[in-house]
Amino acid sequence: MKLSSEIVIFVLVFSSCNNNSVFNDYKTFENQTWNADSNVVFGYSVSDTTSQNQIVIKVRHTTDYEFQNLFLFFKTKKTDTLELLLANKEGKWLGRGVGDVREVEFVYKKDKVFAEKGDFTFEIEQAMRHGKLEKIQRLSNIKAIGISIQKQDD
């Protein structure tokens, strides 16, 4: 029992030494379903206007997700349309995980310097379509979406 406690402490200390994360948040979806009318909003309070940051979008999904990609509308002061690849052409999941859950990280912006202090909002909307049909109203097997802001090393 003592050995496993020591291992846990070692892992926690080691993993925190290299952590440049200044913000990390997830929003989970009830029943692993992202409804088209459920935009995800993250609020971040900017206090550092000199450091360069990397903004990372994180997606947790199950291996039952039926598409290779995920289209998003990512809104800050402007709106970007993003295509995130979750699987390669052969159908192999790109994310890491155990069992039937995978997590994929996508760098949205590198070298981001926030221009002014204050509250900053990120809004994410799923923008999936099926062929020429309308937007998919209930996107299944998406567990959570997250944002991470990491201070870049100089």
C-alpha positions in Angstrom: 0.0 0.0 0.0 2.9 2.4 0.8 4.5 1.8 -2.5 1.3 2.7 -4.5 1.0 5.9 -2.5 4.6 6.8 -3.4 3.9 6.1 -7.0 0.8 8.4 -7.0 2.7 11.2 -5.3 5.6 10.8 -7.8 3.3 11.0 -10.8 1.5 14.0 -9.4 4.7 15.9 -8.8 6.3 14.9 -12.1 3.2 15.9 -14.1 2.9 19.2 -12.4 6.5 20.3 -13.0 6.0 20.7 -16.8 2.5 22.1 -16.7 2.2 25.5 -18.3 -1.6 25.4 -18.3 -3.2 28.7 -17.2 -6.7 27.6 -18.0 -8.3 24.2 -18.5 -12.1 23.5 -18.6 -14.4 20.9 -20.0 -18.1 20.9 -20.7 -19.8 17.5 -20.8 -22.9 16.5 -22.7 -25.8 14.7 -21.2 -26.3 11.2 -22.7 -23.1 11.8 -24.8 -25.2 13.8 -27.2 -24.3 17.3 -28.5 -27.5 19.1 -29.5 -27.3 21.6 -32.3 -28.9 24.3 -30.2 -26.4 23.8 -27.3 -23.4 26.0 -27.9 -20.6 25.6 -25.4 -19.3 28.7 -23.7 -16.0 29.1 -21.8 -15.1 32.2 -19.9 -11.5 33.1 -19.3 -10.2 36.1 -17.2 -7.1 37.5 -18.9 -4.5 38.9 -16.5 -1.3 38.5 -18.5 -1.0 40.6 -21.7 2.7 39.9 -22.4 3.0 36.1 -22.5 2.5 34.0 -25.6 -0.1 31.3 -25.2 -1.3 28.3 -27.1 -5.0 27.7 -27.3 -6.0 24.0 -27.5 -9.4 22.5 -28.2 -10.0 19.1 -26.7 -12.6 16.6 -27.8 -13.7 13.4 -25.8 -15.7 11.0 -27.8 -16.5 7.3 -27.8 -15.3 4.8 -30.4 -19.0 4.6 -31.5 -18.8 8.1 -33.0 -19.8 7.5 -36.6 -17.8 10.1 -38.4 -14.1 10.7 -39.2 -14.2 14.4 -38.4 -16.0 17.0 -36.4 -16.9 20.4 -37.8 -17.1 23.3 -35.4 -17.9 27.0 -35.4 -15.4 28.6 -33.0 -16.3 32.1 -31.9 -14.2 34.7 -30.2 -14.3 38.2 -31.6 -14.7 36.5 -35.0 -16.0 33.1 -36.1 -13.8 30.4 -37.5 -15.0 27.2 -39.1 -12.8 24.3 -38.0 -12.6 20.7 -39.2 -11.1 18.4 -36.5 -10.0 15.0 -37.7 -10.8 12.3 -35.1 -9.8 9.3 -37.3 -7.5 8.6 -40.2 -8.7 7.4 -43.6 -8.4 3.8 -42.5 -10.7 4.5 -39.5 -8.1 4.4 -36.8 -8.8 6.8 -34.0 -6.2 9.6 -33.7 -6.8 10.3 -30.0 -5.5 8.7 -26.9 -7.6 6.7 -24.5 -8.6 3.6 -22.8 -11.5 1.3 -23.6 -14.1 3.0 -25.8 -13.2 6.7 -24.9 -10.7 8.8 -26.9 -9.5 12.3 -26.4 -8.0 14.3 -29.2 -6.3 17.7 -28.8 -6.1 20.3 -31.6 -3.9 23.4 -31.4 -6.2 26.3 -32.5 -3.8 29.2 -32.0 -0.1 29.4 -31.2 1.7 32.5 -30.1 -1.6 34.1 -28.9 -1.0 37.3 -26.9 -4.1 38.6 -25.3 -4.3 42.4 -26.1 -6.0 43.5 -22.9 -6.9 42.4 -19.5 -10.5 41.4 -18.7 -13.0 38.7 -19.5 -12.6 36.7 -22.7 -15.2 34.3 -24.1 -14.8 31.3 -26.3 -18.0 29.8 -27.8 -18.1 26.5 -29.7 -21.0 25.3 -31.8 -21.1 21.9 -33.5 -21.5 22.4 -37.2 -21.9 18.8 -38.5 -23.9 18.1 -41.6 -24.7 14.8 -43.2 -24.2 15.1 -47.0 -26.5 17.8 -48.3 -28.9 17.6 -45.4 -29.4 20.2 -42.7 -27.3 20.3 -39.6 -27.3 17.2 -37.5 -29.6 18.0 -34.6 -28.4 15.4 -32.1 -24.7 14.5 -32.6 -24.2 11.2 -30.7 -21.1 9.8 -28.9 -19.5 13.1 -28.0 -18.7 13.1 -24.3 -17.1 16.5 -23.8 -15.5 19.5 -25.3 -12.7 21.4 -23.6 -10.4 24.4 -23.9 -6.9 24.6 -22.6 -4.7 27.8 -22.6 -1.0 27.0 -22.1 1.7 29.6 -21.6 4.4 28.9 -24.2 8.0 28.6 -23.1 10.2 31.5 -24.1 
